[in-house]
Amino acid sequence: MSTEAGTTCCLALIRCKQQMEDALLSLQAVENTETIRQQILSVHAQLEEMHEQVRVRVAKQHLAQPA
């Protein structure tokens, strides 16, 4: 699956997840942000699931290619 990380889709999802993580770190210093932090965590989890689906699809494509 070494090609997975190079796909445009994977790179976009990785960037989005990193941005969500940065937002969570920034919001730790702000009071009364529990609700929005939970929402960001939910979005992050959705992005991770999407990323996993892409990884699986790319792995299947890689296995299906003739040697």
Secondary structure, DSSP 8 states (H G I E B T S, - for coil): -TTGGGSHHHHHHHHHHHHHHHHHHHHTTSTT-HHHHHHHHHHHHHHHHHHHHHHHHHHHHHHHS--
